[in-house]
Amino acid sequence: MICIIMKRLTLNLPDGLLETVMELSGLSGKTDVIVAALRAYETALRRARLQNLRGQAGLFAAPKHEAQP
């Protein structure tokens, strides 16, 4: 069974922001740009959360980097 749920919303964005991101990303649709931006933001938040947890569980130690000569 496939269930697709779509939501509509109204956004107030700074002038030119959406167009600039569309140009930089190469994406042509507004929805595609917003979805890509939200996914990138989600990834960054998850990565930051994981980095904050590093070393707290005592299971994995952060790799020690040796100074290069």
Secondary structure, DSSP 8 states (H G I E B T S, - for coil): --------------TTHHHHHHHHH----HHHHHHHHHHHHHHHHHHHHHHHHTTTSSS----------
